[in-house]
Amino acid sequence: MARTLYELAGNDPALRFSPYCWRIRFALAHKDLAVDTLPWYFTDKQAIEFSGQGRVPVLIDGERVVHESFEIATYLEEEYSDHPPLFPSGSTAEARFINAWTDSIIHPYLSRMVVSDIIKILRPEDQHYFRQSRETLFGRKLEDVTANRDETVLEFRRALQPVRIVLKAQEWLGGEQPSYADYILGGSLMWARCVSRFEILEDSDIVAVWFAKLRGLYDDMGETAPRA
Ligand SMILES: N[C@@H](CCC(=O)N[C@@H](CS)C(=O)NCC(=O)O)C(=O)O
């Protein structure tokens, strides 16, 4: 069955950097589901109009069109219940919390560290849209948003303390095996890694060790992904 994933891309179409798309890339690999990934660009709304909205990831799975990363993960879990589970507890409840925590607490830190690097990797025709929409959102110039990133990174590392506590007790956020919870946070760290060379984690941090292990999954999928 044909399966296609629309993913946010940079000027180099191979550079895929959306945290939400990375979550789904890992989820599909976890389920051992082959997929064709198509580059999508911020100003290319028309290309995903068929999904009834303007954001990626968008997954086409045979006849089905699904958007919203958490909805896609839930869909994959139900549709491919005989494949390895993304939600090993049998419930999406805990992962929903990790999703909300990552998006609402971790993403603002990541934005404050890398958003001014994103514009440098975009196609020229997407740069204006990105600057205008994000500067409206932040109420400041992109360069001002990241101006204090040497301080922000310290706050960010402190905010990861709950993850450290969990990883001291178990190998993955999912327990003995990686699960969608790992792909949520890992996908967001892939975003920062793909768009910027700013070091957000210290090598000795258990979170960095976990993230490196996550990147090594599925034939080094995250490790070998193109970066800025
Ligand atoms: N809650 C959505 C968020 C999706 C989202 O915001 N995707 C971004 C890319 S990282 C996007 O498509 N943005 C389009 C735009 O800003 O115009 C999800 O989890 O899938």
The ligand as an SDF file (V2000), in Angstrom:
LIG
                    3D

 20 19  0  0  0  0  0  0  0  0999 V2000
    0.2220   20.3520   16.4800 N   0  0  0  0  0  0  0  0  0  0  0  0
    0.7350   20.0820   15.1660 C   0  0  0  0  0  0  0  0  0  0  0  0
    1.7610   21.1380   14.8160 C   0  0  0  0  0  0  0  0  0  0  0  0
    2.2170   21.0420   13.3590 C   0  0  0  0  0  0  0  0  0  0  0  0
    3.0520   22.2660   12.9680 C   0  0  0  0  0  0  0  0  0  0  0  0
    2.9590   23.3460   13.5520 O   0  0  0  0  0  0  0  0  0  0  0  0
    3.8830   22.0850   11.9400 N   0  0  0  0  0  0  0  0  0  0  0  0
    4.6910   23.1870   11.4480 C   0  0  0  0  0  0  0  0  0  0  0  0
    6.0380   22.6910   11.0220 C   0  0  0  0  0  0  0  0  0  0  0  0
    7.0610   22.3600   12.4130 S   0  0  0  0  0  0  0  0  0  0  0  0
    4.0250   23.7750   10.2090 C   0  0  0  0  0  0  0  0  0  0  0  0
    3.5840   23.0440    9.3650 O   0  0  0  0  0  0  0  0  0  0  0  0
    3.9630   25.0970   10.1170 N   0  0  0  0  0  0  0  0  0  0  0  0
    3.3930   25.7410    8.9820 C   0  0  0  0  0  0  0  0  0  0  0  0
    3.3760   27.2230    9.1440 C   0  0  0  0  0  0  0  0  0  0  0  0
    3.8800   27.7360   10.1410 O   0  0  0  0  0  0  0  0  0  0  0  0
    2.8490   27.8640    8.2310 O   0  0  0  0  0  0  0  0  0  0  0  0
    1.3140   18.6610   15.1200 C   0  0  0  0  0  0  0  0  0  0  0  0
    1.5920   18.1170   16.2150 O   0  0  0  0  0  0  0  0  0  0  0  0
    1.4200   18.0730   14.0330 O   0  0  0  0  0  0  0  0  0  0  0  0
  1  2  1  0
  2  3  1  0
  2 18  1  0
  3  4  1  0
  4  5  1  0
  5  6  2  0
  5  7  1  0
  7  8  1  0
  8  9  1  0
  8 11  1  0
  9 10  1  0
 11 12  2  0
 11 13  1  0
 13 14  1  0
 14 15  1  0
 15 16  2  0
 15 17  1  0
 18 19  2  0
 18 20  1  0
M  END
$$$$
